[in-house]
Structure formats: structure tokens, C-alpha cells
């Protein structure tokens, strides 16, 4: 009898342990995926946050341009500057101008363009350039003051056209632009292209 009771007790114990074991297994099956999902969710959130921060940094980073600074400058070289930079910034990046530089020959407030060359002239170079420009301007024929003979030195301008130019300026109060010369009969775009660099008003 005792042996039979002992067997029944052992069977009940095994059944209980089996049920308990199954319950724990189910509990683990429920808990473990939940934790894994939580970890995956955190990883996804962190990745999204990093990508957002990286995108913000890229958006905030200014676009760069490359320019060449040379001439009467302390450190002539190729420099990379923000797209919004001006000639003043390029000069500063190159260490500033030398004492021999013609400081007024450049517009320091002018915006920079990618691939641009900034050449700082010496005082002598700037003076020579200004003199050359003045000589070229003086050599041009003034449509409002030139006589017939001077007008006839222009390519394609003969005696009759020179007289027409003088008549036009007297009747119209003078030329307002060099393009007005095409109002003269016989002087159209073809002739104008030949003389436009040789005339002024």
C-alpha cells in the first residue's frame, strides 16, 4: 500500500514539475522576444537619430569653392573658401598684401567664384595698366567731337558716311551711345563690329 502511494506521489510530482516547466518555458518564450524587440527598437531609433544628426550637419556645412591668389601677396597659393566669401577673405587667407601692392586696384567686396584667380598688382603694374587704358581711350575716335578727316580713319567710314555722322549728331544733339552710329544710313552691324573698339562718345 505504501509502495502504491509512493508511486502515485511520484507520478503527481512529475506531472507538477512538467506543468511548471512548461509554464516557465512559455513565460520565457513571451519575455525573450519582447526584450529582443525592445533592443531592436532602440537600435533603430539610435540609427535614425544618428542619420538625422548627420544630415543636419551636412546641411549646415557651407559649400566650398577653390580660388588662386597670386601677385603681391604674402602667401600665393590655391585656397578653399566658403561659397559666400569675398575677395577680402581670399586676401586674408593668403596672409594679406605686401607693402608693394596696389591696394586700391581690387574691389575687396567683390564676391568670389569657383576657379577664380585673384591677382594683386604691384603699384608699378597698376600704374602701367591705368596708363595703357588711358592711352587706348585717348586713341579712340569721339563720335561727338571728331572732324570729318578723323572719322574717315575708321574702317569702312568714307567721306559720305563721315559727313552723315556729323549731320546726325548736329540734328539729334549728339550720340548717346556708340550703338547709335547704326542709325546712320550704310552703317549697320557689320561695320559697327569693325569700329566699336575704336570709337567712344
PyMOL CGO cylinders between C-alpha atoms (Angstrom):
from pymol import cmd
from pymol.cgo import CYLINDER

trace = [
    CYLINDER, 0.00, 0.00, 0.00, 2.76, 2.34, 0.93, 0.3, 1, 1, 1, 1, 1, 1,
    CYLINDER, 2.76, 2.34, 0.93, 4.56, 1.44, -2.24, 0.3, 1, 1, 1, 1, 1, 1,
    CYLINDER, 4.56, 1.44, -2.24, 1.45, 2.21, -4.28, 0.3, 1, 1, 1, 1, 1, 1,
    CYLINDER, 1.45, 2.21, -4.28, 1.04, 5.56, -2.53, 0.3, 1, 1, 1, 1, 1, 1,
    CYLINDER, 1.04, 5.56, -2.53, 4.68, 6.33, -3.17, 0.3, 1, 1, 1, 1, 1, 1,
    CYLINDER, 4.68, 6.33, -3.17, 4.22, 5.64, -6.89, 0.3, 1, 1, 1, 1, 1, 1,
    CYLINDER, 4.22, 5.64, -6.89, 1.16, 7.85, -7.06, 0.3, 1, 1, 1, 1, 1, 1,
    CYLINDER, 1.16, 7.85, -7.06, 3.07, 10.61, -5.26, 0.3, 1, 1, 1, 1, 1, 1,
    CYLINDER, 3.07, 10.61, -5.26, 5.98, 10.35, -7.69, 0.3, 1, 1, 1, 1, 1, 1,
    CYLINDER, 5.98, 10.35, -7.69, 3.62, 10.46, -10.68, 0.3, 1, 1, 1, 1, 1, 1,
    CYLINDER, 3.62, 10.46, -10.68, 1.89, 13.57, -9.28, 0.3, 1, 1, 1, 1, 1, 1,
    CYLINDER, 1.89, 13.57, -9.28, 5.27, 15.16, -8.65, 0.3, 1, 1, 1, 1, 1, 1,
    CYLINDER, 5.27, 15.16, -8.65, 6.39, 14.51, -12.24, 0.3, 1, 1, 1, 1, 1, 1,
    CYLINDER, 6.39, 14.51, -12.24, 3.14, 15.92, -13.59, 0.3, 1, 1, 1, 1, 1, 1,
    CYLINDER, 3.14, 15.92, -13.59, 3.54, 19.01, -11.43, 0.3, 1, 1, 1, 1, 1, 1,
    CYLINDER, 3.54, 19.01, -11.43, 7.13, 19.52, -12.45, 0.3, 1, 1, 1, 1, 1, 1,
    CYLINDER, 7.13, 19.52, -12.45, 6.17, 19.06, -16.10, 0.3, 1, 1, 1, 1, 1, 1,
    CYLINDER, 6.17, 19.06, -16.10, 3.40, 21.62, -15.88, 0.3, 1, 1, 1, 1, 1, 1,
    CYLINDER, 3.40, 21.62, -15.88, 5.69, 24.04, -14.04, 0.3, 1, 1, 1, 1, 1, 1,
    CYLINDER, 5.69, 24.04, -14.04, 8.43, 23.54, -16.58, 0.3, 1, 1, 1, 1, 1, 1,
    CYLINDER, 8.43, 23.54, -16.58, 6.05, 24.21, -19.46, 0.3, 1, 1, 1, 1, 1, 1,
    CYLINDER, 6.05, 24.21, -19.46, 4.80, 27.35, -17.75, 0.3, 1, 1, 1, 1, 1, 1,
    CYLINDER, 4.80, 27.35, -17.75, 8.33, 28.68, -17.33, 0.3, 1, 1, 1, 1, 1, 1,
    CYLINDER, 8.33, 28.68, -17.33, 9.14, 27.87, -20.93, 0.3, 1, 1, 1, 1, 1, 1,
    CYLINDER, 9.14, 27.87, -20.93, 6.07, 29.75, -22.15, 0.3, 1, 1, 1, 1, 1, 1,
    CYLINDER, 6.07, 29.75, -22.15, 6.97, 32.67, -19.93, 0.3, 1, 1, 1, 1, 1, 1,
    CYLINDER, 6.97, 32.67, -19.93, 10.47, 32.76, -21.37, 0.3, 1, 1, 1, 1, 1, 1,
    CYLINDER, 10.47, 32.76, -21.37, 9.05, 32.46, -24.87, 0.3, 1, 1, 1, 1, 1, 1,
    CYLINDER, 9.05, 32.46, -24.87, 6.95, 35.54, -24.21, 0.3, 1, 1, 1, 1, 1, 1,
    CYLINDER, 6.95, 35.54, -24.21, 9.59, 37.60, -22.39, 0.3, 1, 1, 1, 1, 1, 1,
    CYLINDER, 9.59, 37.60, -22.39, 12.62, 36.96, -24.59, 0.3, 1, 1, 1, 1, 1, 1,
    CYLINDER, 12.62, 36.96, -24.59, 11.08, 38.15, -27.88, 0.3, 1, 1, 1, 1, 1, 1,
    CYLINDER, 11.08, 38.15, -27.88, 9.76, 41.23, -26.10, 0.3, 1, 1, 1, 1, 1, 1,
    CYLINDER, 9.76, 41.23, -26.10, 13.26, 42.14, -24.90, 0.3, 1, 1, 1, 1, 1, 1,
    CYLINDER, 13.26, 42.14, -24.90, 14.71, 41.47, -28.33, 0.3, 1, 1, 1, 1, 1, 1,
    CYLINDER, 14.71, 41.47, -28.33, 12.09, 43.69, -29.94, 0.3, 1, 1, 1, 1, 1, 1,
    CYLINDER, 12.09, 43.69, -29.94, 12.86, 46.39, -27.42, 0.3, 1, 1, 1, 1, 1, 1,
    CYLINDER, 12.86, 46.39, -27.42, 16.57, 46.20, -28.25, 0.3, 1, 1, 1, 1, 1, 1,
    CYLINDER, 16.57, 46.20, -28.25, 15.85, 46.29, -32.00, 0.3, 1, 1, 1, 1, 1, 1,
    CYLINDER, 15.85, 46.29, -32.00, 13.57, 49.28, -31.48, 0.3, 1, 1, 1, 1, 1, 1,
    CYLINDER, 13.57, 49.28, -31.48, 16.29, 51.13, -29.55, 0.3, 1, 1, 1, 1, 1, 1,
    CYLINDER, 16.29, 51.13, -29.55, 18.90, 50.33, -32.19, 0.3, 1, 1, 1, 1, 1, 1,
    CYLINDER, 18.90, 50.33, -32.19, 16.57, 51.57, -34.96, 0.3, 1, 1, 1, 1, 1, 1,
    CYLINDER, 16.57, 51.57, -34.96, 15.84, 54.73, -33.00, 0.3, 1, 1, 1, 1, 1, 1,
    CYLINDER, 15.84, 54.73, -33.00, 19.55, 55.38, -32.41, 0.3, 1, 1, 1, 1, 1, 1,
    CYLINDER, 19.55, 55.38, -32.41, 20.36, 54.80, -36.10, 0.3, 1, 1, 1, 1, 1, 1,
    CYLINDER, 20.36, 54.80, -36.10, 17.60, 57.18, -37.21, 0.3, 1, 1, 1, 1, 1, 1,
    CYLINDER, 17.60, 57.18, -37.21, 18.83, 59.77, -34.73, 0.3, 1, 1, 1, 1, 1, 1,
    CYLINDER, 18.83, 59.77, -34.73, 22.42, 59.47, -35.97, 0.3, 1, 1, 1, 1, 1, 1,
    CYLINDER, 22.42, 59.47, -35.97, 21.28, 59.80, -39.60, 0.3, 1, 1, 1, 1, 1, 1,
    CYLINDER, 21.28, 59.80, -39.60, 19.22, 62.88, -38.74, 0.3, 1, 1, 1, 1, 1, 1,
    CYLINDER, 19.22, 62.88, -38.74, 22.13, 64.49, -36.90, 0.3, 1, 1, 1, 1, 1, 1,
    CYLINDER, 22.13, 64.49, -36.90, 24.48, 63.67, -39.77, 0.3, 1, 1, 1, 1, 1, 1,
    CYLINDER, 24.48, 63.67, -39.77, 22.04, 65.12, -42.29, 0.3, 1, 1, 1, 1, 1, 1,
    CYLINDER, 22.04, 65.12, -42.29, 21.71, 68.30, -40.21, 0.3, 1, 1, 1, 1, 1, 1,
    CYLINDER, 21.71, 68.30, -40.21, 25.49, 68.67, -40.01, 0.3, 1, 1, 1, 1, 1, 1,
    CYLINDER, 25.49, 68.67, -40.01, 25.80, 68.19, -43.77, 0.3, 1, 1, 1, 1, 1, 1,
    CYLINDER, 25.80, 68.19, -43.77, 23.11, 70.81, -44.36, 0.3, 1, 1, 1, 1, 1, 1,
    CYLINDER, 23.11, 70.81, -44.36, 24.82, 73.26, -42.01, 0.3, 1, 1, 1, 1, 1, 1,
    CYLINDER, 24.82, 73.26, -42.01, 28.25, 72.72, -43.60, 0.3, 1, 1, 1, 1, 1, 1,
    CYLINDER, 28.25, 72.72, -43.60, 28.89, 75.57, -46.10, 0.3, 1, 1, 1, 1, 1, 1,
    CYLINDER, 28.89, 75.57, -46.10, 29.67, 74.78, -49.71, 0.3, 1, 1, 1, 1, 1, 1,
    CYLINDER, 29.67, 74.78, -49.71, 33.31, 75.43, -50.57, 0.3, 1, 1, 1, 1, 1, 1,
    CYLINDER, 33.31, 75.43, -50.57, 34.99, 76.94, -53.64, 0.3, 1, 1, 1, 1, 1, 1,
    CYLINDER, 34.99, 76.94, -53.64, 38.61, 76.85, -54.78, 0.3, 1, 1, 1, 1, 1, 1,
    CYLINDER, 38.61, 76.85, -54.78, 40.42, 80.05, -55.80, 0.3, 1, 1, 1, 1, 1, 1,
    CYLINDER, 40.42, 80.05, -55.80, 44.00, 81.02, -56.68, 0.3, 1, 1, 1, 1, 1, 1,
    CYLINDER, 44.00, 81.02, -56.68, 45.56, 84.05, -55.01, 0.3, 1, 1, 1, 1, 1, 1,
    CYLINDER, 45.56, 84.05, -55.01, 48.79, 85.38, -56.52, 0.3, 1, 1, 1, 1, 1, 1,
    CYLINDER, 48.79, 85.38, -56.52, 50.82, 88.54, -57.15, 0.3, 1, 1, 1, 1, 1, 1,
    CYLINDER, 50.82, 88.54, -57.15, 51.85, 90.95, -54.41, 0.3, 1, 1, 1, 1, 1, 1,
    CYLINDER, 51.85, 90.95, -54.41, 50.57, 88.71, -51.62, 0.3, 1, 1, 1, 1, 1, 1,
    CYLINDER, 50.57, 88.71, -51.62, 52.31, 87.17, -48.61, 0.3, 1, 1, 1, 1, 1, 1,
    CYLINDER, 52.31, 87.17, -48.61, 51.46, 83.52, -49.37, 0.3, 1, 1, 1, 1, 1, 1,
    CYLINDER, 51.46, 83.52, -49.37, 50.44, 82.98, -53.02, 0.3, 1, 1, 1, 1, 1, 1,
    CYLINDER, 50.44, 82.98, -53.02, 48.63, 79.64, -53.30, 0.3, 1, 1, 1, 1, 1, 1,
    CYLINDER, 48.63, 79.64, -53.30, 45.38, 77.82, -54.03, 0.3, 1, 1, 1, 1, 1, 1,
    CYLINDER, 45.38, 77.82, -54.03, 42.81, 78.23, -51.24, 0.3, 1, 1, 1, 1, 1, 1,
    CYLINDER, 42.81, 78.23, -51.24, 39.48, 76.67, -50.38, 0.3, 1, 1, 1, 1, 1, 1,
    CYLINDER, 39.48, 76.67, -50.38, 36.93, 79.13, -49.01, 0.3, 1, 1, 1, 1, 1, 1,
    CYLINDER, 36.93, 79.13, -49.01, 33.18, 79.19, -48.28, 0.3, 1, 1, 1, 1, 1, 1,
    CYLINDER, 33.18, 79.19, -48.28, 30.98, 79.93, -51.30, 0.3, 1, 1, 1, 1, 1, 1,
    CYLINDER, 30.98, 79.93, -51.30, 29.86, 83.19, -49.67, 0.3, 1, 1, 1, 1, 1, 1,
    CYLINDER, 29.86, 83.19, -49.67, 33.44, 84.52, -49.32, 0.3, 1, 1, 1, 1, 1, 1,
    CYLINDER, 33.44, 84.52, -49.32, 34.65, 87.73, -50.98, 0.3, 1, 1, 1, 1, 1, 1,
    CYLINDER, 34.65, 87.73, -50.98, 37.99, 88.94, -52.34, 0.3, 1, 1, 1, 1, 1, 1,
    CYLINDER, 37.99, 88.94, -52.34, 38.76, 90.38, -48.91, 0.3, 1, 1, 1, 1, 1, 1,
    CYLINDER, 38.76, 90.38, -48.91, 38.52, 86.88, -47.40, 0.3, 1, 1, 1, 1, 1, 1,
    CYLINDER, 38.52, 86.88, -47.40, 40.82, 85.46, -50.08, 0.3, 1, 1, 1, 1, 1, 1,
    CYLINDER, 40.82, 85.46, -50.08, 43.43, 88.15, -49.36, 0.3, 1, 1, 1, 1, 1, 1,
    CYLINDER, 43.43, 88.15, -49.36, 43.20, 87.42, -45.63, 0.3, 1, 1, 1, 1, 1, 1,
    CYLINDER, 43.20, 87.42, -45.63, 43.55, 83.67, -46.23, 0.3, 1, 1, 1, 1, 1, 1,
    CYLINDER, 43.55, 83.67, -46.23, 46.73, 84.32, -48.21, 0.3, 1, 1, 1, 1, 1, 1,
    CYLINDER, 46.73, 84.32, -48.21, 48.28, 86.32, -45.37, 0.3, 1, 1, 1, 1, 1, 1,
    CYLINDER, 48.28, 86.32, -45.37, 47.44, 89.82, -46.62, 0.3, 1, 1, 1, 1, 1, 1,
    CYLINDER, 47.44, 89.82, -46.62, 49.03, 92.13, -49.20, 0.3, 1, 1, 1, 1, 1, 1,
    CYLINDER, 49.03, 92.13, -49.20, 52.68, 93.12, -49.38, 0.3, 1, 1, 1, 1, 1, 1,
    CYLINDER, 52.68, 93.12, -49.38, 53.75, 96.73, -48.91, 0.3, 1, 1, 1, 1, 1, 1,
    CYLINDER, 53.75, 96.73, -48.91, 54.38, 96.96, -52.67, 0.3, 1, 1, 1, 1, 1, 1,
    CYLINDER, 54.38, 96.96, -52.67, 50.77, 96.02, -53.51, 0.3, 1, 1, 1, 1, 1, 1,
    CYLINDER, 50.77, 96.02, -53.51, 48.36, 98.42, -55.20, 0.3, 1, 1, 1, 1, 1, 1,
    CYLINDER, 48.36, 98.42, -55.20, 45.68, 98.09, -52.51, 0.3, 1, 1, 1, 1, 1, 1,
    CYLINDER, 45.68, 98.09, -52.51, 43.09, 100.17, -54.36, 0.3, 1, 1, 1, 1, 1, 1,
    CYLINDER, 43.09, 100.17, -54.36, 43.35, 98.18, -57.60, 0.3, 1, 1, 1, 1, 1, 1,
    CYLINDER, 43.35, 98.18, -57.60, 40.96, 95.48, -56.36, 0.3, 1, 1, 1, 1, 1, 1,
    CYLINDER, 40.96, 95.48, -56.36, 37.35, 95.64, -55.25, 0.3, 1, 1, 1, 1, 1, 1,
    CYLINDER, 37.35, 95.64, -55.25, 37.72, 93.80, -51.94, 0.3, 1, 1, 1, 1, 1, 1,
    CYLINDER, 37.72, 93.80, -51.94, 33.93, 93.50, -51.54, 0.3, 1, 1, 1, 1, 1, 1,
    CYLINDER, 33.93, 93.50, -51.54, 33.50, 91.56, -54.82, 0.3, 1, 1, 1, 1, 1, 1,
    CYLINDER, 33.50, 91.56, -54.82, 32.06, 88.02, -54.36, 0.3, 1, 1, 1, 1, 1, 1,
    CYLINDER, 32.06, 88.02, -54.36, 34.29, 85.09, -55.29, 0.3, 1, 1, 1, 1, 1, 1,
    CYLINDER, 34.29, 85.09, -55.29, 33.59, 82.50, -57.99, 0.3, 1, 1, 1, 1, 1, 1,
    CYLINDER, 33.59, 82.50, -57.99, 34.84, 78.91, -58.03, 0.3, 1, 1, 1, 1, 1, 1,
    CYLINDER, 34.84, 78.91, -58.03, 38.07, 78.66, -60.04, 0.3, 1, 1, 1, 1, 1, 1,
    CYLINDER, 38.07, 78.66, -60.04, 38.70, 82.41, -59.90, 0.3, 1, 1, 1, 1, 1, 1,
    CYLINDER, 38.70, 82.41, -59.90, 42.20, 83.89, -59.97, 0.3, 1, 1, 1, 1, 1, 1,
    CYLINDER, 42.20, 83.89, -59.97, 42.86, 86.88, -57.70, 0.3, 1, 1, 1, 1, 1, 1,
    CYLINDER, 42.86, 86.88, -57.70, 45.99, 88.71, -58.82, 0.3, 1, 1, 1, 1, 1, 1,
    CYLINDER, 45.99, 88.71, -58.82, 47.20, 91.55, -56.61, 0.3, 1, 1, 1, 1, 1, 1,
    CYLINDER, 47.20, 91.55, -56.61, 49.10, 94.03, -58.78, 0.3, 1, 1, 1, 1, 1, 1,
    CYLINDER, 49.10, 94.03, -58.78, 52.15, 95.96, -57.65, 0.3, 1, 1, 1, 1, 1, 1,
    CYLINDER, 52.15, 95.96, -57.65, 51.93, 99.76, -57.61, 0.3, 1, 1, 1, 1, 1, 1,
    CYLINDER, 51.93, 99.76, -57.61, 54.06, 99.91, -60.76, 0.3, 1, 1, 1, 1, 1, 1,
    CYLINDER, 54.06, 99.91, -60.76, 51.88, 97.33, -62.58, 0.3, 1, 1, 1, 1, 1, 1,
    CYLINDER, 51.88, 97.33, -62.58, 48.69, 99.14, -61.61, 0.3, 1, 1, 1, 1, 1, 1,
    CYLINDER, 48.69, 99.14, -61.61, 50.08, 102.46, -62.85, 0.3, 1, 1, 1, 1, 1, 1,
    CYLINDER, 50.08, 102.46, -62.85, 51.20, 100.94, -66.15, 0.3, 1, 1, 1, 1, 1, 1,
    CYLINDER, 51.20, 100.94, -66.15, 47.80, 99.29, -66.64, 0.3, 1, 1, 1, 1, 1, 1,
    CYLINDER, 47.80, 99.29, -66.64, 45.94, 102.55, -65.93, 0.3, 1, 1, 1, 1, 1, 1,
    CYLINDER, 45.94, 102.55, -65.93, 48.21, 104.43, -68.36, 0.3, 1, 1, 1, 1, 1, 1,
    CYLINDER, 48.21, 104.43, -68.36, 47.63, 101.84, -71.08, 0.3, 1, 1, 1, 1, 1, 1,
    CYLINDER, 47.63, 101.84, -71.08, 43.86, 102.04, -70.62, 0.3, 1, 1, 1, 1, 1, 1,
    CYLINDER, 43.86, 102.04, -70.62, 44.02, 105.84, -70.79, 0.3, 1, 1, 1, 1, 1, 1,
    CYLINDER, 44.02, 105.84, -70.79, 46.10, 105.74, -73.97, 0.3, 1, 1, 1, 1, 1, 1,
    CYLINDER, 46.10, 105.74, -73.97, 43.65, 103.29, -75.55, 0.3, 1, 1, 1, 1, 1, 1,
    CYLINDER, 43.65, 103.29, -75.55, 40.74, 105.55, -74.60, 0.3, 1, 1, 1, 1, 1, 1,
    CYLINDER, 40.74, 105.55, -74.60, 42.53, 108.63, -75.96, 0.3, 1, 1, 1, 1, 1, 1,
    CYLINDER, 42.53, 108.63, -75.96, 43.26, 106.80, -79.21, 0.3, 1, 1, 1, 1, 1, 1,
    CYLINDER, 43.26, 106.80, -79.21, 39.54, 106.17, -79.80, 0.3, 1, 1, 1, 1, 1, 1,
    CYLINDER, 39.54, 106.17, -79.80, 37.61, 108.46, -82.11, 0.3, 1, 1, 1, 1, 1, 1,
    CYLINDER, 37.61, 108.46, -82.11, 34.98, 110.54, -80.27, 0.3, 1, 1, 1, 1, 1, 1,
    CYLINDER, 34.98, 110.54, -80.27, 31.80, 110.43, -82.34, 0.3, 1, 1, 1, 1, 1, 1,
    CYLINDER, 31.80, 110.43, -82.34, 30.57, 113.69, -80.82, 0.3, 1, 1, 1, 1, 1, 1,
    CYLINDER, 30.57, 113.69, -80.82, 33.70, 115.81, -81.41, 0.3, 1, 1, 1, 1, 1, 1,
    CYLINDER, 33.70, 115.81, -81.41, 35.72, 114.23, -84.25, 0.3, 1, 1, 1, 1, 1, 1,
    CYLINDER, 35.72, 114.23, -84.25, 36.05, 116.08, -87.59, 0.3, 1, 1, 1, 1, 1, 1,
    CYLINDER, 36.05, 116.08, -87.59, 35.45, 114.53, -90.97, 0.3, 1, 1, 1, 1, 1, 1,
    CYLINDER, 35.45, 114.53, -90.97, 39.08, 113.56, -91.53, 0.3, 1, 1, 1, 1, 1, 1,
    CYLINDER, 39.08, 113.56, -91.53, 39.36, 111.85, -88.14, 0.3, 1, 1, 1, 1, 1, 1,
    CYLINDER, 39.36, 111.85, -88.14, 36.10, 109.93, -88.70, 0.3, 1, 1, 1, 1, 1, 1,
    CYLINDER, 36.10, 109.93, -88.70, 37.43, 108.75, -92.06, 0.3, 1, 1, 1, 1, 1, 1,
    CYLINDER, 37.43, 108.75, -92.06, 40.31, 106.96, -90.28, 0.3, 1, 1, 1, 1, 1, 1,
    CYLINDER, 40.31, 106.96, -90.28, 37.77, 104.40, -89.05, 0.3, 1, 1, 1, 1, 1, 1,
    CYLINDER, 37.77, 104.40, -89.05, 37.43, 101.14, -91.05, 0.3, 1, 1, 1, 1, 1, 1,
    CYLINDER, 37.43, 101.14, -91.05, 34.51, 101.32, -93.51, 0.3, 1, 1, 1, 1, 1, 1,
    CYLINDER, 34.51, 101.32, -93.51, 33.89, 105.05, -92.98, 0.3, 1, 1, 1, 1, 1, 1,
    CYLINDER, 33.89, 105.05, -92.98, 34.34, 107.08, -96.13, 0.3, 1, 1, 1, 1, 1, 1,
    CYLINDER, 34.34, 107.08, -96.13, 33.73, 110.76, -96.81, 0.3, 1, 1, 1, 1, 1, 1,
    CYLINDER, 33.73, 110.76, -96.81, 29.95, 110.47, -97.27, 0.3, 1, 1, 1, 1, 1, 1,
    CYLINDER, 29.95, 110.47, -97.27, 29.46, 108.41, -94.11, 0.3, 1, 1, 1, 1, 1, 1,
    CYLINDER, 29.46, 108.41, -94.11, 31.67, 110.77, -92.12, 0.3, 1, 1, 1, 1, 1, 1,
    CYLINDER, 31.67, 110.77, -92.12, 29.52, 113.71, -93.28, 0.3, 1, 1, 1, 1, 1, 1,
    CYLINDER, 29.52, 113.71, -93.28, 26.36, 111.73, -92.34, 0.3, 1, 1, 1, 1, 1, 1,
    CYLINDER, 26.36, 111.73, -92.34, 27.77, 111.15, -88.84, 0.3, 1, 1, 1, 1, 1, 1,
    CYLINDER, 27.77, 111.15, -88.84, 28.39, 114.88, -88.39, 0.3, 1, 1, 1, 1, 1, 1,
    CYLINDER, 28.39, 114.88, -88.39, 24.90, 115.75, -89.69, 0.3, 1, 1, 1, 1, 1, 1,
    CYLINDER, 24.90, 115.75, -89.69, 23.28, 113.19, -87.37, 0.3, 1, 1, 1, 1, 1, 1,
    CYLINDER, 23.28, 113.19, -87.37, 24.97, 114.46, -84.21, 0.3, 1, 1, 1, 1, 1, 1,
    CYLINDER, 24.97, 114.46, -84.21, 24.13, 118.07, -85.06, 0.3, 1, 1, 1, 1, 1, 1,
    CYLINDER, 24.13, 118.07, -85.06, 20.45, 117.28, -85.65, 0.3, 1, 1, 1, 1, 1, 1,
    CYLINDER, 20.45, 117.28, -85.65, 19.98, 114.86, -82.73, 0.3, 1, 1, 1, 1, 1, 1,
    CYLINDER, 19.98, 114.86, -82.73, 22.04, 116.66, -80.12, 0.3, 1, 1, 1, 1, 1, 1,
    CYLINDER, 22.04, 116.66, -80.12, 24.87, 114.14, -80.21, 0.3, 1, 1, 1, 1, 1, 1,
    CYLINDER, 24.87, 114.14, -80.21, 25.33, 110.41, -79.85, 0.3, 1, 1, 1, 1, 1, 1,
    CYLINDER, 25.33, 110.41, -79.85, 24.07, 108.93, -76.56, 0.3, 1, 1, 1, 1, 1, 1,
    CYLINDER, 24.07, 108.93, -76.56, 25.85, 105.59, -77.09, 0.3, 1, 1, 1, 1, 1, 1,
    CYLINDER, 25.85, 105.59, -77.09, 28.26, 104.16, -79.62, 0.3, 1, 1, 1, 1, 1, 1,
    CYLINDER, 28.26, 104.16, -79.62, 25.45, 101.86, -80.85, 0.3, 1, 1, 1, 1, 1, 1,
    CYLINDER, 25.45, 101.86, -80.85, 23.61, 104.98, -82.11, 0.3, 1, 1, 1, 1, 1, 1,
    CYLINDER, 23.61, 104.98, -82.11, 26.03, 105.10, -85.04, 0.3, 1, 1, 1, 1, 1, 1,
    CYLINDER, 26.03, 105.10, -85.04, 23.98, 102.29, -86.62, 0.3, 1, 1, 1, 1, 1, 1,
    CYLINDER, 23.98, 102.29, -86.62, 21.25, 104.91, -87.13, 0.3, 1, 1, 1, 1, 1, 1,
    CYLINDER, 21.25, 104.91, -87.13, 23.42, 106.27, -89.94, 0.3, 1, 1, 1, 1, 1, 1,
    CYLINDER, 23.42, 106.27, -89.94, 22.49, 105.02, -93.39, 0.3, 1, 1, 1, 1, 1, 1,
    CYLINDER, 22.49, 105.02, -93.39, 25.03, 102.47, -94.62, 0.3, 1, 1, 1, 1, 1, 1,
    CYLINDER, 25.03, 102.47, -94.62, 26.37, 101.72, -91.13, 0.3, 1, 1, 1, 1, 1, 1,
    CYLINDER, 26.37, 101.72, -91.13, 24.87, 98.50, -89.85, 0.3, 1, 1, 1, 1, 1, 1,
    CYLINDER, 24.87, 98.50, -89.85, 26.05, 95.69, -87.59, 0.3, 1, 1, 1, 1, 1, 1,
    CYLINDER, 26.05, 95.69, -87.59, 28.84, 94.54, -89.93, 0.3, 1, 1, 1, 1, 1, 1,
    CYLINDER, 28.84, 94.54, -89.93, 30.54, 97.95, -89.99, 0.3, 1, 1, 1, 1, 1, 1,
    CYLINDER, 30.54, 97.95, -89.99, 29.81, 98.52, -86.30, 0.3, 1, 1, 1, 1, 1, 1,
    CYLINDER, 29.81, 98.52, -86.30, 31.68, 95.33, -85.32, 0.3, 1, 1, 1, 1, 1, 1,
    CYLINDER, 31.68, 95.33, -85.32, 34.77, 96.66, -87.12, 0.3, 1, 1, 1, 1, 1, 1,
    CYLINDER, 34.77, 96.66, -87.12, 34.76, 100.05, -85.40, 0.3, 1, 1, 1, 1, 1, 1,
    CYLINDER, 34.76, 100.05, -85.40, 33.16, 99.51, -81.96, 0.3, 1, 1, 1, 1, 1, 1,
    CYLINDER, 33.16, 99.51, -81.96, 36.56, 99.13, -80.23, 0.3, 1, 1, 1, 1, 1, 1,
    CYLINDER, 36.56, 99.13, -80.23, 37.84, 102.28, -81.93, 0.3, 1, 1, 1, 1, 1, 1,
    CYLINDER, 37.84, 102.28, -81.93, 35.06, 104.72, -81.07, 0.3, 1, 1, 1, 1, 1, 1,
    CYLINDER, 35.06, 104.72, -81.07, 33.74, 106.47, -77.98, 0.3, 1, 1, 1, 1, 1, 1,
    CYLINDER, 33.74, 106.47, -77.98, 31.31, 109.21, -77.00, 0.3, 1, 1, 1, 1, 1, 1,
]
cmd.load_cgo(trace, "trace")
